[in-house]
Amino acid sequence: MTGFRINRRSAIAAAALLAAAATLPQAAQAVTPAEIKARGKVIVGIQGDNPPWGFVNSSGKQEGLDADIAELFGKELGVPVEFMPLEVNNRIPALTTGRVDVLFATMAMLPERAKAVQFSKPYVANTIVLIGPKNAEIKKNEDMGKFTIGVAKGAAQDTQVTKNAPAGTTIRRFDGDAPSIQALVSGQVQALGGNIFYMQRIEQARPGEFENKLEFQNLYNGACTRLGEKEMNAAINTFIDKIKANGELKKVYDKWMKVPVHTFPDSLEGIPFSAS
C-alpha cells in the first residue's frame, strides 16, 4: 500500500508539472531556408506604424525601408513575403515563439537584445535623439528635467532617455512609436525621445515647431533570427552582403532615407553577427 501511495503521488506531481509547462510560452523550433521554400512563404515581423521604416499605407499594403529589404530577401529565397505588423514590445516575443521567421523591424543592435535573438550584419543606421520645441532651452542632459518626456516603451529611446535624464524627470511611456509621437503633437508631453526620422512625421502635424535637441546614441539595425539558427543567419548575412554590393541597398536608402549608405562596422562589442 505504501508503494502505491508513493507512485500515485509521483504521478500526480508529474501531471502537475506537465500542466504547468503547458501554460508557459514555448520556444519555437528552428527553421531553415529550405523549410521556408517548401512552405512557400517567409513570415516577416515588421513595425506597422513607424514610417519610413515600416507602415501600412491607405491601401492596406506594408511599405517602408524594412518592407523593401524584406521583399528583396523573399525574392532571394524565391517565395512571397507575409508581413506581420508588430509593436515595439512584441517584436522579440513574436520571433522567439515562432509567430514570425525573421524580424526586419527597426531592430537596433544592442548587447542585451543579442542575448535573446541572433542579429545579422547591420544593414541600416540610425541616431537616437531628444526632440523638443524650437524655443525650449535644451542644450544638455540636465535640461531634460524641466520637461515631461514621452518615449516608446521598451525602445532604444526609452533606454537612452531613462539613462540620461536627471533624477525626478517625468517620463511617460507609450505603446509604440505612433502613440508617443501623437503624445507630443497633441501636447500630452513637452519633449520626445525618438530617432532622426521622427521629425518627418512631427513636421506634418505641427510644422516648424520642433527640432532635434540632443543626440544620445548612434545605432545600427540588423535582421533578427532565433538563437542557434545557423542556416537562416548565414542566408541573411549572404543576402545583406549581396544587396550592399549590387546597389539594391542604395536604392532603398535613396527611396526612404535620402542619405548615402552608411559605412558599417565589421563588429560590435557584445553583438555577434554570426550564429554559433
C-alpha positions in Angstrom: 0.0 0.0 0.0 2.9 2.4 0.9 4.5 1.8 -2.5 1.2 2.5 -4.3 0.8 5.8 -2.4 4.4 6.9 -3.4 3.8 6.0 -7.1 0.4 7.7 -7.1 1.9 10.9 -5.5 4.7 10.8 -8.1 2.2 10.5 -10.9 0.2 13.4 -9.6 3.3 15.6 -9.2 4.4 14.7 -12.8 1.0 15.6 -14.1 1.1 18.9 -12.3 4.5 19.7 -13.8 3.2 18.9 -17.3 0.2 21.1 -16.8 2.3 23.9 -15.6 4.7 23.5 -18.5 1.8 23.7 -21.0 0.9 27.1 -19.8 4.4 28.6 -20.4 5.4 30.3 -23.7 7.0 27.6 -25.8 10.2 28.4 -27.7 9.9 27.8 -31.4 11.6 25.1 -33.3 14.5 26.2 -35.6 13.5 26.9 -39.2 15.8 26.7 -42.3 15.7 28.5 -45.6 14.8 25.1 -47.2 11.8 24.7 -45.0 10.6 28.2 -45.8 10.9 27.5 -49.5 9.0 24.3 -49.1 6.3 26.1 -47.1 6.0 28.7 -49.9 6.3 31.9 -47.9 8.5 33.7 -45.4 6.8 35.4 -42.5 8.4 38.7 -41.6 7.9 40.7 -38.4 7.9 44.4 -39.1 6.7 47.6 -37.5 3.2 48.6 -38.8 3.1 52.3 -38.0 6.6 53.7 -38.0 7.5 55.4 -41.3 9.8 55.4 -43.0 10.8 52.0 -41.5 7.6 50.1 -41.7 4.0 51.2 -42.1 0.7 50.2 -43.7 -0.5 52.5 -46.5 -4.0 53.6 -47.2 -4.5 50.6 -49.5 -3.5 48.2 -46.7 -0.1 47.4 -48.2 3.0 47.2 -46.0 5.6 49.8 -47.0 8.8 51.3 -45.8 12.6 50.7 -45.7 12.3 47.4 -43.8 9.4 46.3 -46.0 11.5 46.8 -49.2 14.5 45.0 -47.6 12.2 42.1 -46.6 10.7 41.9 -50.1 14.3 41.6 -51.5 15.0 38.8 -49.1 11.8 37.0 -50.1 12.9 37.4 -53.7 16.3 35.9 -52.8 14.6 32.9 -51.3 12.1 32.7 -54.2 9.0 33.0 -52.0 6.5 35.8 -51.3 6.6 37.7 -48.0 3.8 37.6 -45.5 4.1 40.6 -43.2 3.1 40.6 -39.5 3.0 44.2 -38.2 4.3 44.3 -34.6 4.5 46.9 -31.8 8.0 47.5 -30.2 7.4 45.3 -27.2 6.0 42.4 -29.3 8.9 42.1 -31.7 11.2 39.7 -29.9 8.4 37.5 -28.4 6.8 37.1 -31.9 10.2 35.8 -33.1 11.1 33.5 -30.2 7.7 31.9 -30.1 7.6 31.2 -33.8 4.9 33.6 -35.0 7.4 35.0 -37.5 10.5 33.6 -39.2 12.6 36.8 -39.1 12.5 40.4 -37.9 13.1 43.3 -40.3 11.6 45.6 -37.7 13.9 48.6 -36.9 15.8 46.3 -34.5 18.6 48.4 -33.0 21.6 46.2 -32.4 22.0 46.2 -28.6 24.0 43.7 -26.4 21.1 42.9 -24.2 18.9 42.0 -27.2 21.7 39.8 -28.6 21.2 37.6 -25.6 17.6 36.8 -26.8 18.0 36.9 -30.6 20.6 36.4 -33.3 21.4 39.6 -35.1 22.6 39.7 -38.7 25.2 42.0 -40.1 23.9 45.6 -39.9 22.0 46.9 -43.0 21.0 50.4 -41.9 21.9 53.1 -39.2 20.0 55.5 -37.0 20.5 58.0 -34.3 18.6 58.2 -31.0 17.7 61.8 -30.2 15.6 64.1 -28.0 13.0 66.2 -29.8 11.7 69.4 -28.3 10.2 72.8 -29.0 12.4 75.1 -31.0 12.0 77.8 -28.4 12.9 75.5 -25.5 16.3 75.7 -23.8 17.6 72.1 -24.0 21.3 72.1 -24.5 22.5 69.4 -22.1 21.1 66.4 -20.3 20.3 68.3 -17.1 17.9 70.5 -19.1 15.6 67.5 -19.6 14.4 67.6 -16.1 12.3 70.6 -16.8 10.1 68.8 -19.2 7.6 65.8 -19.4 9.2 63.5 -21.9 7.5 60.8 -23.9 9.1 57.6 -25.2 8.0 54.4 -26.9 8.1 51.8 -24.1 11.0 49.3 -24.4 12.6 51.0 -27.4 16.2 52.3 -27.6 14.9 55.8 -26.9 13.3 54.7 -23.7 16.7 53.3 -22.6 18.6 56.4 -23.5 16.1 59.0 -22.1 15.9 57.0 -18.8 19.7 56.8 -18.7 20.5 60.4 -19.5 17.6 62.3 -17.9 18.3 63.7 -14.4 16.6 62.0 -11.4 13.0 63.1 -11.0 12.3 63.7 -14.7 8.8 62.8 -15.6 9.0 60.2 -18.4 5.8 58.9 -19.9 5.9 55.6 -21.8 3.6 54.7 -24.7 2.9 51.5 -26.6 4.9 52.2 -29.8 6.3 55.0 -31.9 3.0 56.4 -33.3 1.3 56.9 -29.8 4.5 58.6 -28.5 4.6 60.9 -31.5 0.9 61.6 -31.1 1.5 62.5 -27.4 4.0 65.2 -28.4 1.9 66.8 -31.2 -1.3 66.7 -29.0 0.5 68.3 -26.0 0.4 65.3 -23.7 4.2 65.6 -23.4 6.6 68.5 -24.0 9.5 66.6 -25.4 10.1 63.2 -27.0 12.7 60.6 -27.2 12.9 59.3 -30.8 15.1 58.8 -33.8 16.2 61.1 -36.6 13.2 60.1 -38.7 10.5 61.2 -36.2 10.8 64.8 -37.4 9.3 63.9 -40.8 6.0 62.9 -39.1 6.1 65.7 -36.5 6.5 68.3 -39.2 3.4 67.0 -41.0 1.3 67.6 -37.9 2.9 70.7 -36.4 5.3 72.3 -39.0 8.1 74.5 -37.8 7.6 74.0 -34.0 10.0 71.2 -33.1 13.6 70.2 -33.7 16.2 67.6 -32.6 17.8 68.9 -29.4 20.1 66.2 -28.1 21.9 63.2 -29.6 22.2 60.2 -27.4 23.4 57.2 -29.4 24.3 56.1 -32.9 22.8 52.7 -33.6 22.9 50.1 -36.3 19.9 47.9 -37.2 20.1 44.3 -38.1 17.7 41.5 -39.1 16.9 39.0 -36.2 16.5 35.3 -36.2 16.3 32.9 -33.3 19.4 31.9 -31.4 21.1 28.9 -32.9 19.5 29.1 -36.4 22.8 29.0 -38.2 21.4 28.4 -41.7 18.9 31.3 -41.5 21.6 33.6 -40.1 24.1 32.7 -42.8 21.4 33.1 -45.5 20.6 36.6 -44.3 24.2 37.7 -44.0 24.9 36.5 -47.5 21.8 38.4 -48.7 22.9 41.6 -46.9 26.4 41.4 -48.5 24.8 40.9 -51.9 22.5 44.0 -51.7 25.3 46.1 -50.4 27.5 45.1 -53.3 24.9 45.2 -56.2 23.4 48.6 -55.3 20.0 47.4 -54.1 20.6 48.7 -50.6 21.5 52.1 -52.1 18.2 52.2 -54.0 16.3 51.5 -50.8 18.3 54.2 -48.9 17.7 56.7 -51.8 13.9 56.0 -51.6 13.3 56.2 -47.9 16.3 57.8 -46.1 17.5 60.3 -48.6 21.1 59.9 -47.4 24.2 58.0 -48.6 24.5 54.4 -47.5 26.4 54.3 -44.2 29.7 52.7 -43.6 29.0 49.7 -41.4 31.3 48.2 -38.7 32.8 44.8 -39.1 31.9 44.0 -35.5 30.1 45.5 -32.5 31.0 44.7 -28.9 28.7 42.1 -27.4 26.8 41.5 -30.6 27.9 38.6 -32.8 26.8 38.8 -36.4 27.1 35.0 -36.9 25.3 32.2 -35.1 27.5 29.9 -33.0 
